[in-house]
Amino acid sequence: SWSWLDKCRRLWKNCERALNSSLQMVVLAFLKIVLKRY
């Protein structure tokens, strides 16, 4: 699953300083991956 997250370009440019917004981006990336697969 980490390799799937590596494909998300939004996570590569992690400019958010708050941990909550970074965590939200990871959750959104996983949701995008899951929805794409099903």
TAGINOR-V979938 format. One line per field, one symbol per residue. ss: DSSP state (H for helix, E for strand, C for the rest). psi: psi as a letter, one per 40 degrees, with the letter a starting at -180 (. if undefined). burial: # if it has 16 or more other ideal C-beta (glycine too) atoms within 10 Angstrom, else .. A space follows every 50 residues. Layout:
ss->???
psi->???
burial->???
//
This chain:
ss->CHHHHHCCHHHHCCCCCCHHHHHHHHHHHHHHHHHHHC
psi->ddddddehddddggehdhddddddddddddddddddd.
burial->........................#...#.........
//
